[in-house]
Amino acid sequence: MIAKTTIKPGRLRLFALGAILGILAFLLVYGTASLDVTNDAFCRGGYLEKDIQQHYAGWLFYRQSALSFPLCVTTAVNAPQGVSIAYTDSIPLIALVCRPLANFLGGTFQYFGWFTLLCFALQGGFGALLCGLFADGWLRPLIGDLLFITSPILYERAFRHTSLGAQWFVLAALYLYFYLRREGRYTSPALFVLNVIAIGIHPYFLPMTYAITLALLLEHAVTARQWKGPAMYLAANLLCTLALGWMLGLFYGTATNGGQALYGYFSMNLNSLWNPSGVGGTLYSRILPAQNQVNGNYDAFAYLGLGVLIALPIVAVLARRRIKQHIIRHWALLAVCGVLTAFAVSNTITANGAVLATIPLPGKIIELCSVFRSGGRLFWPVYDLLILSAFAGVTKLPCSLSATVLLAVVQIWDVSPGLYQRHKDMTAAMQNAAFPSGLESIFWQEAAGQYTHLASVEGLQDDALHLALYAADHGMTTNDPFAARYDAQALETERTNILQQLANGILESQTLYLFESEGAFLQAVEPVKEQAWCGQITSKDGTCTWYVIAPGMQGDTFDDLCTVYDESYPLRLADYTDALWNRGVLDSTKQTVCFADSEFVREKLKNAKYLCANGKAYTVLSVDDSDPGWLMVTLEIEDATVLWDQELTTK
């Protein structure tokens, strides 16, 4: 029979006071604008980077989709297969709860502000409870709680990777671990539920909370010589977690093998604990300088803060005997912390700006570990334990209250520049100015009401997340992989089928076709050019380019951001670079350029004597089509790199 975990009135009061501290910290840094559910400017503008646009687009697609089972799957994105909005990091459990309310209220509805406020409240509440296990009264625990409320990793994730702002999961699991250990128990409905609901917020919390749970179960089983009960508890917990994940669609389809780099790329640098460099060049220290990083080390940000960094060695020296006792008592917790740290560091061991070693692992192991490919995040339980150790050790020093206050003051003073920068970042995001959309051409306005599907024919499009918002805003489905996980093979098959249809001159009248590269566009457009408006669209600043086939809009004219595909459409070098070629120019001679082979380019080069750009004509010496898919042109020119990114003509 599972015993209940109760919180005594004093603990409940401490939790409430800690939650108030967390709420105050949120309001001081982020203000109240994000709590207006009708204000989605910071979601659309992008807070720090564009990830929140993905989170919000996933919610919009889900909200518009018919409710089905599994509960949090939308077929509007990654169409026609569909995907769980867990893979757009849209916090599926919260989306499921908010969907009826959003549809009842109508209009714009975003829940990311209130969710983050709740995370700060729970961070403060569980941080206070955790500190309360190691200090009497309420004052010292609340002072210690400030270390968790101002945790730099919390502010690096809040709103940027919104679901990962729920770091209270780790604090709650640690609190229940220490509480139950003192009670001599291993069962707790609270810990059970915590493990289950983690999958509905973000799967990355699962290995963290379950690692702490496993430590609790192992230590109890060894001490009490009782294995059956802990094993059954763990099995039941895992079964319920998997059941909730299944209900929310995390195992729907095969949306697991597409996405970014594999395990080892987003690893934890060995300098992470004292590297105050956050995303966007933000420094979380008044004293320590930014350290070098490589690959995706930025995602394993884990700066402890100057107060904790000073306190830890002092505590380690003065509390040697007590530390040995804790090592013996909490051996399993230390073991799982070692495993989490090793996973975070990964087989690609980095220090400062160098890769020290890459330990070869079998492909199957890399594939398995890539389920949690941002492995550096799994260090967070160890990170919180280090902060807790600094606090708990300081409270045992002479004049402990003064020492605890000093620890908190130094810590907050040190990390405050980072917190202030995040305040300014939110202000900018609320003005929708952080990442302006490149969809300024009136073409996009004209096309909005004419199509029900946006097809990414080749490659991930420029400013893809703005395209996701565009599609969601206008009730369009899309096959573009805006999710963090998708079925790459199914997407490739879908794109191959679309290209085959285009080659046969077949267009879907309700589909807007987009291409990433001009070469692929030119290879596909010729058979359908009479049935659609075809051409290039750019953003006002020229940083984004789309190649478009828009059925039914042939003959329409738009603005200077649009270049129609016709006989006057210019040539451009292929954007091709490898060991021999640099942006379509052969490095060895710098006289040979390449174009993606297409009927259009062949016709332009047919009988051409000169290739022209910027008022100059360069003699065509030869045209070579021996390499399938490419046309290589040798010119009488000293350095053909001057032709890169130029509009070219022939004569």
N, C-alpha and C positions, 0 to 999 in steps of 0.2 A: 504494500500500500504506500502511495506517494505522500510524504509529509508536506504540509504547507510551509511556504516561506513567508513569515509574517514580518512586517515592519512595525516596530514599536512606535508609540506616539512621538517619542523624541526623535527617532529616525525619520519619521514622516515629516516632522517639522524641519529637520535638517535638509531633507530632500526638497521641500518646498522653498526654503531659503536659497539653496543652491540653484534651483530652477529659476528663481527671480534674478539671481546674479547672471545666469546665462541669457535670460531675456534682455536684461539691461545691456549686456555686452553686444548682443545682436542689434539693438536699437541705436547704440552709440556708433557702431561701425556702418550699419546698412540703412539706418533710418526706417521710415514706415512706408515708403512708396511701394516697395515690393509686396506689401501686404494687401494692396488694392488688387483684387482678383481680376479686375478689368484692365489693369495696366500691364501690358506684356512687352513694353519697350525694351527692358533689359534681356528678355528672352530672344527677341528679334534682333536686337543690336549686337548681341554677343557679349557676355561678361568675361573679360580676360582673353578668352579665345572663343572659337565658334561652337564648342561642344554643347552649350546650352541651347543653341538653335536646333541641334539634333534632338535633344530631350523634348523640346517644345513641339517640334514637327511631329515626333512620334505620338505625342499626346493628341495633336490635332487630327492626325490620320485615324487614331484609335477612336476618338470621340465621334467621328463621322461614320465609322464603320458600323455595320449591323452587329449587334451583340450576339455572340455565338460561343461555342465551346471548342477549345479552351477559351477561357474568359478574356484574356488580354492579348489576343491575336488580332492583327489587322491585315487584311489582304490588299489594302490600298497602297502599301509600300512593299517593295520587293515582289510586286505582282508578277505573275498570278499566284505564286506560292504563298506569299504572306509571311509574316514574321511576328514573334512576340515583341511587344514594346519593352520587354526587359532588355532587348538588344539595341534599343535606342536610348537606354538609360532613362526611361520616362517614369521610373518608380511604379511598377505595375500595380502593387497593392494599393497605393494612394490613388492612382488613376482609376482603378475599379471603384473605389469608395466615392471619389469625386464626380464620376461620370453622371450619375443620376442628378446630382445637384447642379452641375454645369448645364445639363440639358434642360432642367427645369427653369433655371435663370435665363438661359439663352445668351447670345452674344459672347464676347471675349471672356474667357475664364482660364486663369493660370493658378496653379496651386504651389508653385515652387517657393514663393515667399513664405507662406504659412508653414510649409514643410520644413524649411530651413530654420524658421523661428522655433518650431517644435524640437528640432535637433539640438539647437542651442540650449533650450530649456532642459532637455533630458541630459545633455552633456553636463550642465551645471548640477542637476539633481543627482545623477549617479556619481559624478566626480566628488560631490560633497559626502555622499554615503561611503564611498570608497576611502576617502581621507578620514572619515569618522571612525573607521575600523582601527586606525592607527594613532588617533589623538582623541582625548576626552573633550567633553563639552561641545560647543558649537562654533566658537570663535576660530580656533586653530583649523578645524576641518574646512571652514569657509575660506580662510586665507589660503589653505592648500588647494582648494577648489579653483582659485584664480589661475593656478598653473595649467589646469585642464581647459578652463574657459578661454584662455589666451593662447592655447596650443597653436603654434604656427601651421601644423598640418591641417587643422580644422579650417583655417582661413584660406589655405591653398585649395581646398576642395569645395567649400561652400559656394553655391551658385555656379562655379566652374564645372565641377562634376557633382551636380546637386545631390544625387543619391548617396555619394560617398561622404557627404557631410554628416551622415548618420553614424558618426564615430562613437556615439554613446553606446552602441552595441558592444564595443570592446570594453568600455568602462563598466557596463552592466554585467557582462560576463565575468570580469575580474572581481567585481563586488560580490557576486553570488558565489564565486569560487572561494574567496577568503571567508565569507560569512558561513557557508556550509561546512568548510573545513573546521571552523571553530565550533560549530554545532555537532561535529562528528557525523554529518550526513552527506549523502551524495545526490539525493533526489530533491527536485524542486520544480513545481509547475512553472514558476517564473523562468527558470533556465530552459526548460523544455520549450515553452512558447517562444522565448527569445531566439533559440536556434531555428525554430520553424519559420517565424516571420522574416528572418534575415533574408531568405531567398526571395521574398516579395519586395524587398527594398533594393538590394544589390547582392548578387551571388558572391562577390569578393569577401563579404563578411562571414560567409559560411566556414571557410577554413580557419578563420580567426576565432570565432565563438566555439566551434567544435573542437579546436585544439585545446582551448581552456577547459572545456567540458571533459575532454578525454583525460587531461591531467588530473582533474578532480576524481574521475572514476577509477583511474589506475592507482592513485594514492590510497583511495578508500579500499579498493580490492586487495591491495598488498597488505595494508595495515590490518584490515578486518578478516583477511583470508576468505573473502566472499566475492566470487567472480560472477555467479549467475545473475544476481540482481543488477549490478552495473551493466553487464552485457545486454540484458533484456531492456534496460532503460535506454541504452545507446541505440539499440536496434529499433525500438519504438520511435525514438526521436528522429532517426534517419528516415524511417518509413513515412512519418507524417510530413517531414520536410520535403521529401520527394513527391508526396501526394499534392502538397500545395504548389510546388514547382510545376507539376503536370497540369494542375487546374489553371495556372496562370500562363501556360503555353511555353515554358522554358524548354521543353523537350519536343515542341511542335516542329514537324518537318525535319529538314536537315540544315538548318541555319546555324552551322557551327564551324564551317571550314573556310570562310572568307574573312577578310579583314586585314589587319596591319601586321607588324613584324611578329616573329615567333619569340618564344621564351628565351630570355637572355638579353634581349635588346633593351627592355625597360627594367634593367637590374638596378640594384642599390649600390652606389659608389661607396667605397670604404671611408670617404670623407663626409658622408651624409649628415652625421650627427653634429658636426660643427660647420657645415656649409649653409649659410643663411640665404642663399640665392634661390628665390622663388620665381614663378612664371612671370614673364614680362619684365624681367630685370629687377624685380622687387627685392630689396634687402630686408631681412627680418632681424638685423642686428645693428646697433649703433657702434659696435666695436670691431667685430670680426668681419673680414673682407669676404667677398664672393670667391669660391673655389672653382677650379675647372671641373668640367664634367664631359662625358662622352655618350654617344648613342642616346638612349632614352632615359638616362639617369635622372633627368628633371622630374620624372613621374614618381621617383622614389624619394622625393624630398622628405627629410626627417630631422630638420634642425631642432635641437633640444632647447635652445635658449641659454643665455649666458648664466643666469641664476642656477639652473640645473647643472650646467657644465662645471661650475665652480663647486657646487655642493656635493656632487657625486664623489670626487676623490677624497674630500674631507670626511665624508661619511664612511667611505671604504676603509680609511685608515683608523678612524676612531671607533668603529663598530665591527672590528674584525671577528670577534667571538660570536657576536649576534648573527653576523652574516653566515658563518659556518653552520649555526643552528638552523637558519632558514634554508640553506642549501640541502641539508639532510631532510628537513620536514617537507620541503616543496620540490623534491627531486624531479617529479614528473612534469611539473610546470616549467622548470628550468630545461628539461629535455625537449619539450615541445617548442619552447622559445628558441632553443638551438636549431631545431629543424626549420622553424619559420625564418630565422635569420639566414640560414644556409640557402633556403629557397629564394629569399629576397636578394642575396648577393649573386646567386645563380652560378651557372658554369662559366659565365663570362665575367671574370673578376676584374673590376676596374678600380683605379685609384687616381684621383685628380683627373688629369687629361689623358691618361694612358690605360690601355688594356693590358693588365699584368699577365693574364693567362686565360686561355679558353680550353676548358676541360671537355674533351670529346664525349658525347653521349649518343646512344643509339637513337635513330630517327623516331622510333616509337615512343621513347621516353620524352624527347623534345615535343612531340605531338601531344602527349598526355599533359605535360607541364604547361603547354600553351593554352590549355583551358583557362589558366590564370596567367596569361602571358605578361601582364604588368606585375610581375612577381615581387617587385620592390615594395608594393603596398602591404604585403603580408608581414612586414616588420612592425606594423602599428601596435600589436599587443606588447611587443618588447619595448617599444618607444614609451608607451604609457606606463609600463612597469618601471622603467628607468626614472620617469618623473615621480612616480609614487615612491620609489626608493629614496630619491633625494628628499622628498617631503618627510617621509617616515623617519629617516635618519636624523634630519635636522630637529625634529620634535623631541629627540632623545638627548639633545645637547643641553648644556647648562644655559640658562636664560632662553629656554626654547621658544617662548612667545616672540621675543625680540628677534631671534634667529630666523623664525618662520616668516615674520614680517619682512625682514631683510631679504630673504630668499625671494619672496613674491615681488617686492619692490624692484630688485635688480632684474628679475625676469621680465616684468612688464615694461620697465624702462628700456630694456634691450630690444624687445620685439615690437614695441609700439610703432616704429616707422613703417613696418610691414602692415600693421593693422590700419594705420592712417592711409597708406597707399590703397588698401582694399576699399576704404571709404571713398576715396576719390574715383576708383575704378567703377564702383556702383553708381556714383553720381553721373559719370560719363555714359555708362550703359543705359541709365534711365533717360538720357537724352538721345538714345538710339544712334549714337555717333561712333561707337567703337568699331563696328564692321559694317559700313554702309553697303547696301545691296548694289550689285552691278547691273541690275535689271532696270536700267533707266530708259531704254528705248521704248517708244510708243508701240513698237511691235508687241511687247509683252502685254500691254493693255488690250490691244486688239485681239490677241490670241486667247486671252483669258476665258472668254465666254464661248469659244468655238470648239474646245477639245475636252474630252473626258479622260484622256490618258496621255502621259508624258513618257516617251520611250527613250531611254538612254541606249543608243545603238552601239556605241563603242566608247569605252573608257569612262572614268568618273568625271563628270562635267566640272568646269570652272565654277567656283563658288556654289558647290553642289548643295550646301545646306540652305542657301537662299532659294535655290530651285525647289527644295523640299517644302519650304514654307510657301512658295508660290503655288505649287501643286496642291498643297493642303488647303490653302485659302480659297482656291477656285474649284474645289471638289473633284480634283483630278487624281487618278491612281497613277502609280509610277513603278517601273521595274528597276529604277536606280537603287543601288545598295547603300542607302543612307544609314543603315544599321551597323553596329560594331561587329556583328556576326551575320553572315548570310551564306547561302549555298552558291559558291563560286561556279561550280560545274553547271548547275541549273541556269544560272544567269548567262553563262557562255552559250548554252544551248538555245536559250531564248533569243539572244542577240544574233546567233547564226541563222535562226529561222527568219528573223526580221530582215537580215541582209539578203537572204535568198528571195524573200518576197519582193524587196526593192529591185533586185536584179531581174525579176520577172515582170517589173512594171506595176506591181500591186501595192496600193496604198490603202491604209485604213483611214477613212475620212475623219474619224474622231481622235486620231493619234497625232501628236506633235513629236516629230523625230529630232533628236539632238545627237551631235557628234562631238567628240573631244578634239580630234585631229582633222586638219584640213585634208590630208591625204585620204583618209577613210571616207570623208564626205565626198570628195571628188570621184572616188571609185564607185560610190553608190548612187550618185545623184542623176546621172545621165538618163537612165530609163524612165525616170518619173518627173523630169524637170517641167514637163508641160502640164502636170496635174497639181502643181503646188508652187508656193513661193519658196525659192531655194536661195540660200546665201549665208553670209557671215554677219553676225551681230556682235558688237563689242560694248564694253562698259565705257562710261565717259572718260575714265582715267586710263583706259587702254590695258588694264591689267587682266581683264576677263574677256574671253572670246568664245563664242558658240557658233557652230555650223548647223544650220537648221533646214529641215524640210517640213513645210507647213501646208498640208493639203487644203485646197479650196481657196487659198489666199493669193493665187497666181495673179499677177498684174497689179497687185496693191503696192502702194508706195508708203514709206514710213518716214525715216529721218536719216541724218548723216551718220548715225551709228550702224546703219544697215548697208551692206554691200550685196546687191542682188547678183545671183549667178546667171550670167548671160555671156554673150561673145566677148564683152569687154572686161570680164572678171579677170583679175590679175593672177600671175604666177607668183608663187613663193617657194623658197627652198624648204625642203623637208626638215622638220625639227628632229634631226637624227644625230646622235652623239654616241661614239664608243671609243675604243682604243685608237681607231684610225680616222674617224670622222668627228668634226666639231661643228655641230649645228648645220649639218648638211654640206660641209666643205671638207674635202679630203686633205688631211693635215700634211701629208708628205710633199705635195706639190702646191697646194692651195690654188690650183687652177681648175680642179674638177668639183662640180657641185652635183647634188642629187635631188631628185623629185620623186614623190610617190607616184608610181605608175598609174595612169588613168587615161581614159579615152580623151578627156579634156586636155591633159598635158601633152599627149601625143599629137593631137591636132595642132596645138600651139607651136610645138617644136618641128612639125612637119615642114620641110623646106626652109626652116628659119636660118638666116645667115648671121643674125646678131641677137644677143640677149641684152636688153636695155634697162637701165635704172638711173634715176637722178640725172637725166639728160645725157648720159653716156651710153655708148654702144660697145659691146664686147663681142668679138668675132667668135662664132661657134665652130670649134675645130672638129668635134666628134660627138656623137650621141650613142651611148652604149646601153642596150636593154638586156644584156646577158644575165643579169642578176634578177631573178623573178621578183616582181613587185616594185622594182626601182628603175628609174631612168637616170643615167649618169651622163652629165654634159661637161665636156672639157672646153674651156674658154681661153682665149688669148687675153690673159689678165695676170697681173702681178700677184694679187692677193684677193681671192674671191670672198673673203670674210666680209668685205664691204657690202656684199649683196644680202647678208643675213638680215631677215626681218624687213626686207624691202619689197615693194610691189613691182613686179618685173613684167616687161612686155617683150615681144619678139617682132622682128621684121626681116 
